[in-house]
Amino acid sequence: MNEILVLGGTGTTGRRVARRLTALGHPVRTASRNVSRAGGGGHRLDLDDPAGWAPALDGTRALYLVEPDLRPGTDRRERLPLLVDRAVAAGARRLVLLSAYGVDEADDGHPLKAAERAVQDSGVDWTILRPGWFAQNFSETFWRPAVLSGLLALPTGDGRTPFVDAEDIAEVAAAALAEDGDRHAGRAYRLTGPRAIDFGEAAALISAATGRTVRHQDVTAEEFVAAATAHGAPAEAARRLAGLLTDVREGRGAEIGDGVEQALGRPPRSFEDHVAAAAAAGCWTPAD
Ligand SMILES: NC(=O)c1ccc[n+]([C@@H]2O[C@H](COP(=O)([O-])OP(=O)(O)OC[C@H]3O[C@@H](n4cnc5c(N)ncnc54)[C@H](OP(=O)(O)O)[C@@H]3O)[C@@H](O)[C@H]2O)c1
């Protein structure tokens, strides 16, 4: 009953959480569908296959929980709550849920809303992380191809948002999962960077760090959805992302959160720090 299970252990936050916990000397197992990508301590766990969860849950004292699929739907609303039940029944005593900014005010159809309730009602120590947009979206995930093309065509206008570094999310998660005492129990941390910037400034900072010309072009939500679907994105996912980006345009989520300071006693990493680290790591060096 000693290991910490990191769900989504190959993802943006999960692999950082696992790396930090391992560096601190804690026994960690990662879990995801694709075990080969997870490396040595990886367990196969498919959220859509509860019959196969027991081996990954057996012997875990704490869990990092991620809902990777935010399409609305009953199945997705029920799978993390069921995993929470099973984990607690198997002996887990700490749960850290990666949620998102605004979920506390979202309607009951949001998959993360049900997950938040499940950890809050679990009867064991819980911590909820509510981050804003990740800085790593530019360097590792969905906006990286646009950065490499030089044009970020997004319906965000001059809306500002305080991008958060996934390293900070992982550091807070690792503290909540493994620190002695119960300082993080019953806390919901709003995690952001130290300053809200618009996408034009984000593009300019990446340009300055990489020497590549990257610019932001404001487009309508309809233009964004049309371009995304023309590049093969499912229409529903493109519309959902357009809605979230329109929130940025309208100033929702622009306020700075104090979660990093509260949890770690230091200010959050800046977007500039992330850009410098990502450029040095070759994140924007195109493969030959
Ligand atoms: N990106 C942002 O700006 C942002 C901002 C706020 C909140 N968030 C939240 O972050 C969460 C995503 O976390 P992340 O970015 O760390 O992860 P991620 O990079 O999207 O990776 C998803 C992880 O989940 C695993 N996974 C996918 N489907 C699975 C399934 N059916 N069963 C088990 N594992 C599965 C994946 O591995 P396999 O494919 O091998 O299974 C992978 O390890 C979402 O809930 C999102 O709301 C994101």
The ligand as an ORCA input file, in Angstrom:
! r2SCAN-3c Opt
* xyz 0 1
  N      -4.058     22.145    -22.131
  C      -4.556     23.120    -21.391
  O      -4.339     24.321    -21.637
  C      -5.400     22.759    -20.178
  C      -5.811     23.793    -19.319
  C      -6.570     23.478    -18.178
  C      -6.904     22.145    -17.921
  N      -6.489     21.157    -18.778
  C      -6.897     19.773    -18.484
  O      -5.815     18.877    -18.607
  C      -6.366     17.568    -18.795
  C      -5.417     16.800    -19.686
  O      -4.208     16.602    -18.955
  P      -2.789     16.554    -19.655
  O      -2.693     17.720    -20.600
  O      -1.771     16.367    -18.609
  O      -2.917     15.211    -20.491
  P      -2.667     14.986    -22.060
  O      -1.324     15.540    -22.443
  O      -3.892     15.388    -22.790
  O      -2.499     13.400    -22.102
  C      -3.573     12.536    -21.803
  C      -3.054     11.349    -20.993
  O      -4.161     10.518    -20.667
  C      -3.960      9.201    -21.219
  N      -5.283      8.721    -21.669
  C      -6.017      9.151    -22.716
  N      -7.173      8.465    -22.789
  C      -7.157      7.574    -21.773
  C      -8.054      6.563    -21.324
  N      -9.213      6.301    -21.967
  N      -7.724      5.828    -20.226
  C      -6.546      6.063    -19.569
  N      -5.646      6.990    -19.952
  C      -5.957      7.736    -21.041
  C      -2.961      9.413    -22.351
  O      -2.204      8.254    -22.635
  P      -2.762      7.098    -23.638
  O      -3.180      7.802    -24.893
  O      -1.605      6.172    -23.800
  O      -3.894      6.461    -22.918
  C      -2.067     10.483    -21.755
  O      -1.153      9.908    -20.839
  C      -7.784     17.774    -19.336
  O      -8.722     17.346    -18.383
  C      -7.892     19.276    -19.507
  O      -9.165     19.769    -19.163
  C      -5.749     21.432    -19.892
*
